[in-house]
Amino acid sequence: MKESSRSRSSTVGVLLVSAEAATIGEWQPRRVEEIRTLELQVTEAVEHELVGPSYSHPRGSGEKATAARSSSQRDLWEHRMDEHRVRFTRSAAADAASVAKSRGWGAVLVLGDPRRTGPACDELERSGVAAVPIDSVLDWMRPAALAQRLAAGPTGSYAGSKRQLNAWLYGRMEDQLALEADIQQESAESGDFLEGVQAFLEKRPPSFGGR
């Protein structure tokens, strides 16, 4: 029982965040377990909210007004989309906090898109879970000093940790490459591929048909 308790207390969580997804994992001394991956969803209702009334009731006329509206609408969309991503990141961090409490993690290591790690850390701390942004682990030392410290440390352990992270991030690489090869083969046998080659040889714009 004591052994199991010590093993559990030595584990930490990992939250990998990007603009489109978030992955929650558990980093143990000898392996990393992927627990769940969440993807950013833009449903019809969310899209309607993001578009907003300014799209439906444009003002002015003429080319300049149209261009101004287009630029303004694009800026507004990007701003609202970024807010939606922040809400998604906070929701993913809340999920990570719930998992952390149920599994007894001492902390959650947060890494990924720098624009998302801040809100994720804030939400974890608000939920009562210690958040450790990866930047705070690395930025406190200059490269030369960090290299010296790492060289004097347990380099075998560092290598093992790196292998764990690589296995977690790239473990499905062979399947991905196989899928890529299949898709490239399908594309090479398509009518659009032949049309693209023919158009290049004839020095004309291609006319693709989606086949």
C-alpha positions in Angstrom: 0.0 0.0 0.0 2.8 2.4 0.9 4.6 1.6 -2.3 1.4 2.4 -4.3 1.0 5.7 -2.4 4.6 6.7 -3.1 4.2 5.9 -6.8 1.0 8.0 -7.0 2.6 11.0 -5.2 5.5 11.0 -7.7 3.2 11.5 -10.7 2.4 14.8 -12.3 -0.1 15.8 -14.9 0.7 17.2 -18.4 -1.6 19.6 -20.2 -0.6 20.2 -23.9 -2.6 23.1 -25.4 -2.9 24.5 -28.9 -5.3 26.7 -30.8 -7.3 23.7 -31.9 -6.9 21.0 -29.2 -5.8 20.1 -25.7 -4.4 16.8 -24.4 -4.3 15.7 -20.8 -1.8 13.1 -19.8 -0.1 11.7 -16.7 3.7 11.8 -16.5 5.0 8.9 -14.3 8.6 8.0 -13.7 8.7 5.4 -16.5 5.9 6.3 -18.8 3.4 8.9 -20.0 -0.2 7.9 -20.2 -2.5 9.9 -22.5 -5.8 10.3 -20.7 -7.9 12.3 -23.1 -7.7 14.7 -26.0 -10.2 17.5 -26.4 -10.8 19.3 -29.7 -12.1 22.8 -30.3 -15.6 22.6 -31.6 -17.3 25.3 -33.6 -21.0 24.3 -33.8 -23.7 26.1 -35.8 -24.8 27.9 -32.6 -21.2 28.9 -31.7 -20.6 30.1 -35.3 -23.8 32.2 -35.2 -22.5 33.8 -31.9 -19.1 34.4 -33.4 -20.5 36.0 -36.6 -22.7 38.4 -34.6 -25.2 41.0 -35.8 -22.6 43.2 -37.5 -22.4 40.7 -40.3 -26.1 40.8 -40.9 -26.6 44.5 -40.9 -23.8 46.1 -42.9 -23.7 49.9 -43.5 -22.6 52.0 -46.4 -22.2 51.1 -50.1 -19.6 51.0 -52.8 -16.3 49.3 -53.1 -14.5 51.2 -50.3 -17.4 50.5 -47.9 -17.4 46.9 -48.9 -13.7 46.5 -48.3 -13.9 48.3 -45.0 -16.7 46.1 -43.9 -14.8 43.0 -45.0 -11.7 44.0 -43.0 -13.7 45.0 -40.0 -15.7 41.8 -40.1 -12.6 39.7 -40.4 -11.0 41.5 -37.4 -14.2 41.0 -35.4 -14.3 37.3 -36.4 -10.7 36.8 -35.4 -11.2 38.6 -32.1 -14.3 36.5 -31.2 -12.6 33.3 -32.3 -9.7 34.0 -30.1 -12.1 34.6 -27.2 -13.7 31.2 -28.0 -10.3 29.6 -28.0 -9.6 31.1 -24.5 -12.9 29.7 -23.2 -12.0 26.3 -24.7 -8.5 26.4 -23.1 -10.0 27.3 -19.7 -12.6 24.5 -20.0 -9.8 22.0 -20.9 -7.8 23.2 -17.9 -10.8 22.7 -15.7 -11.0 19.2 -16.9 -7.3 18.7 -16.2 -7.9 20.1 -12.7 -10.7 17.5 -12.1 -8.4 14.7 -13.3 -5.6 16.0 -11.2 -7.7 15.9 -8.0 -9.1 12.4 -8.8 -5.6 11.0 -9.5 -3.8 12.9 -6.8 -1.3 14.8 -8.9 1.0 17.1 -7.2 1.1 19.6 -10.1 0.2 19.9 -13.8 3.0 20.8 -16.3 1.5 23.1 -18.9 3.1 23.4 -22.3 2.2 24.3 -25.9 1.0 27.5 -27.6 2.2 30.4 -25.4 -1.0 32.3 -26.0 -3.0 29.4 -24.4 -0.7 28.4 -21.5 -1.4 31.5 -19.5 -5.2 31.1 -19.4 -4.7 27.3 -18.7 -2.4 28.0 -15.7 -4.9 30.6 -14.4 -7.7 28.2 -14.5 -5.7 25.4 -12.9 -4.7 27.6 -10.0 -8.2 28.9 -9.6 -9.3 25.3 -9.3 -6.8 24.7 -6.6 -4.2 22.8 -8.6 -0.6 23.8 -8.9 0.3 24.8 -12.5 3.8 24.7 -13.7 4.3 26.5 -17.1 7.1 25.0 -19.1 8.6 28.5 -19.6 9.1 29.0 -15.9 11.1 25.7 -15.8 13.5 26.8 -18.6 13.6 30.6 -18.8 15.1 31.1 -15.3 18.5 30.1 -16.6 20.6 31.3 -19.5 21.4 28.6 -22.2 25.1 28.2 -21.1 24.2 27.8 -17.4 21.4 25.5 -18.2 23.6 23.3 -20.4 26.2 23.1 -17.6 23.5 22.2 -15.0 22.0 19.6 -17.3 25.4 18.1 -18.0 26.1 17.7 -14.3 22.7 16.1 -13.7 21.3 12.6 -14.2 21.6 12.6 -17.9 20.3 9.1 -18.3 17.1 10.1 -16.5 16.8 13.1 -18.8 17.1 10.9 -21.8 14.5 8.6 -20.5 12.1 11.5 -19.9 12.7 12.8 -23.4 12.0 9.3 -24.8 8.7 9.3 -22.9 7.6 12.6 -24.2 8.6 11.7 -27.8 6.7 8.4 -27.5 3.7 10.3 -26.3 3.8 13.0 -29.0 5.0 10.9 -32.0 3.9 7.3 -31.0 1.5 7.1 -34.0 4.0 8.4 -36.5 4.2 5.2 -38.5 0.4 5.1 -38.9 0.4 8.8 -39.9 3.1 8.2 -42.6 1.2 5.1 -43.9 -2.0 7.2 -44.1 0.0 10.0 -45.9 1.3 7.5 -48.4 -2.2 6.1 -49.1 -3.6 9.6 -49.6 -0.8 10.6 -51.9 -1.4 7.5 -54.0 -5.1 8.2 -54.2 -4.3 11.8 -55.3 -1.8 10.7 -57.9 -4.5 8.5 -59.5 -7.1 11.3 -59.6 -8.4 13.3 -62.5 -7.3 16.5 -60.8 -3.7 15.3 -60.6 -3.7 14.6 -64.3 -5.4 17.9 -65.0 -2.7 19.7 -62.9 0.1 18.1 -64.8 -1.5 18.7 -68.2 -2.2 22.4 -67.4 1.4 22.8 -66.3 2.7 21.3 -69.6 0.3 23.5 -71.6 1.0 26.6 -69.5 -2.6 27.3 -68.8 -4.7 27.6 -65.6 -5.9 24.2 -64.4 -9.6 23.4 -64.3 -10.1 21.1 -61.4 -13.3 19.1 -61.0 -12.8 17.6 -57.5 -12.3 14.1 -58.9 
